[in-house]
Each structure stands twice: as structure tokens, then as C-alpha cells.
Amino acid sequence: MDKPNLDINDIPSPGKWLTLSIQHLFAMFGATILVPYLVGLSPAIALISSGLGTLAFLIITKWQVPAYLGSSFAFIAPIIAAKASGGPGAAMVGTFLAGLVYGIVSLIIYKAGYKWIMNLLPPIVVGPVIVVIGLALAGTAVGMAMNNPATGKYSLLHFSAALITLIATIVFTIYGRKMLSLIPILGGIIVGYIYSVIIGIVDFSPVLKANWFEMPKFMFPFVDYKVNLTLDIVLLMVPVAVVTLSEHIGHQLVLSKVVGRDYIKEPGLHRSILGDGTATMISALIGGPPKTTYGENIGVLAITRIYSVYVLAGAAVIAIIFGFIGKITALISTIPSPVMGGVSILLFGIIASSGLRMLVDSKIDFGNNRNLVISSVILVIGIGGAFIKVSDQFQIQGMALAAILGVLLNLILPGREKVVDLFNLEDNVGEKDDVA
């Protein structure tokens, strides 16, 4: 491993510190504001909650794990469903529950080690569920790309903005170098936005009316909405939270390789999972989406070899400040829906493809009828939007139902192989003594 330019606890000079932190801010910015845009939450709150969540994560992991936490794409469909059934308050209750699940899993891992969760969620379950996460919203992405948001009808002019955005994002993804390769989403949005200005589908009046300093529209429980915990919300959000744990573990292992430390052992997988869950609960308490560690920022670490947690903390502080600058929030709100739709076409497809990649990398044998049955049921139930409805207060929908059935089929069907190492961990890492 190459020697780091800045190690974990190195503090850069003020000017360099600001520049490096802004670089991480750019890496997470596009994806972090896209999620609230898609689910109808405030981008300003998403920025503030990402900053607060990242600071909480750094504290809980004892300032040893350089990671940034942004908005999670896995929860887009569940949040939309929760809002449709119970309003924004229901989505926030579900988000808080997702964070609570992380806390419970963290406690169990602290006491029993991590291997139990890898046997509960092997690649044959997690892979297809990730595919579902990506493809379940394909219709939403295409609708945003093709339609005039004012009329809801097809518009070639608006679709052209989506296509320009999509092409630009693809070009940055394939041909981008250095920092540009790490921010293809943000780059695509900027190109699409400039094109949209040229063809006249951007309204700048909100920016002109906005104040420089503006208090975001926070959503506090018991103040802005009634806290109503229903089984429907539990079944909608909790199964997805269980699956995203595998994403978290994967990120920690990649980060360990990049930085040259074993984060599964120290500060421990239980601490990083608790940090992730705490960030999600903080977000829920102020009206933001669930949080997750960002691969984009891990990529920045790998390229720059600057691992300082203070640089990540600086990015978090800047994100919080941006959330209170009304002009920035208003500018984000002027991004046309087709631009976001164009980015989403690629982004959701990449998420689905990452599920396929997990299946390939894990060498899943689809000549085995057991694997064929599990993956087939998960894909059709999840993408098809099947649901179980006992009453208006009790439903198990789409992705959640697919995840639950996948776990059950894996446990029930004969021929299950015990998965000791889902993410190619060393045999001597991760037992109870390793994470405690």
C-alpha cells in the first residue's frame, strides 16, 4: 500500500483543509440531493442531516473511520410508499425505525460476532434484492425524463434535456479522469442544467426571491406530525434496512483495504453500524432521508491517499452551512425534473447491475434450482410490486415482501450452504473477540 499523503489523524493546513473538504462535498453532493428530490423531501435538510450524521459517525467510530454519509437510494421506494399511505410523518417514523434496526444489529454483533448476519443474508438473497432496489423505480425515472412536469404529458423538449444529461453522465463515468471520474452524477446534472437553461425550461424566480440565509423547513416529531407506529411501516422499512447492512459491511471492507486498517476489528463493525444507524435516526428527527456510507467518497480517499477524518468532518460542516444558505437551496429546486430523470436512468441501472455483479462475483450457480427459485421469486415479487394486504393498516409491499420471502426461502429450502464469508473476510477476523 502507498504511503498516505495525510493519515487518519493528520490535520491539514487551513487552506488545504478547505479545498480537500470541498472536494468530498462535491463527491457526495449530486447523489445526496437526488434522493430527497425524488421522494419529495427537502434537499437542504438532506445536506444538513448528512453533515450531522457524518459527524455522529466519526464520533461513534472514535475518529478512526474516514467515511461520509449521504442519502440512501435503497429507501426511495419505501419512503414514497410510506408517504403515500401516511404522509411525510410516516416516512420519518419508518426512517427512524431503520436506524433503530442498525442499533439492534450493532448490539447483537457486539455480543455474538458478525457471521450470523452473513448467513442470514447470503448473496443469493442480497443480490436479487439489490436488483429490485434499482429496477423498482425504473418507471419513475423514465416518467421524469420523458414528461413535462407541468402537464404530466410527453414532451420531446423535456426528454431532450434528460438525454443530454444521461449522455453527459455516461461520458463522465467512462472517460472522466481524477476528480471528474468521482463526480459523474454532479457533472451530468450541471451539463443537463446548462442545456435546460438554453432551451428555456428553468425558472430562476425562486433563486431571486430567496434570502441568502434561510431557515430550512425542519420536520420534528410530535411538533410537525403525529408519531404513529404501525405494523405496515415496520414491514415496509425494516426488511430494506436489514439488506442495506450488507452494503455497509462491503463499504467497510473496501475502506479497510484503501486505508490499510482492519475496521472490522478496530474500532469494530458494531461501531460503524451503530454510527450509520445513529446518522439515520438523526436524519429522521429533523425530516431527512436515511443515511449510508458513500462509495464516491471512498473513491476520493483511494485516489488522493488523504485519509484524514478531519477532512471528512470539514465536508460535513460545509454541508450543514450550505443547508442554511437559501440561494443554494433555491438553486437546487430549479433543477428540472427531466435532468434528474436522466441521471436516474443510469443511476438506478447501476444499482441493479451491482446486484448482478454480486451474484457473478459470488459465483452463484443458476443451474441449481434452489438458487433459481429464490432469485426468481425475489425479482418478480419486488419489481412487479406484489403486496399482501390484510387491512388498510397492515400491508407488506414490493421490495419489503421480496426481501422477506427471499430470507425465508433461503432458510427453508433444502441444500443451503453455510456462508462463512460473504465478503471474502479473512478467517481470523470478526469473531466475538474481534469486534468487542
Secondary structure, DSSP 4 states (H G I P E B T S, - for coil): -PPPSB-TT----HHHHHHHHHHHHHHHHHHHHHHHHHHT--HHHHHHHHHHHHHHHHHHTTT-----EEE-GGGHHHHHHHHHHHHHHHHHHHHHHHHHHHHHHHHHHHHH-SHHHHHHS-HHHHHHHHHHHHHTTHHHHHHHHHB-TTT-SB-HHHHHHHHHHHHHHHHHHHH--GGGGG-HHHHHHHHHHHHHHHHT----HHHHHS-SB-------BTTTB-----HHHHHHHHHHHHHHHHHHHHHHHHHHHHHTS-TIIIIIHHHHHHHHHHHHHHHHHHT---EEE-HHHHHHHHHH-B--HHHHHHHHHHHHHHHTBHHHHHHHHTS-HHHHHHHHHHHHHHHHHHHHHHHHHTT--TTSHHHHHHHHHHHHHHHHT-EEEEETTEEEEHHHHHHHHHHHHHHHSTTPPP-S-TT---TTSSSHHHH-
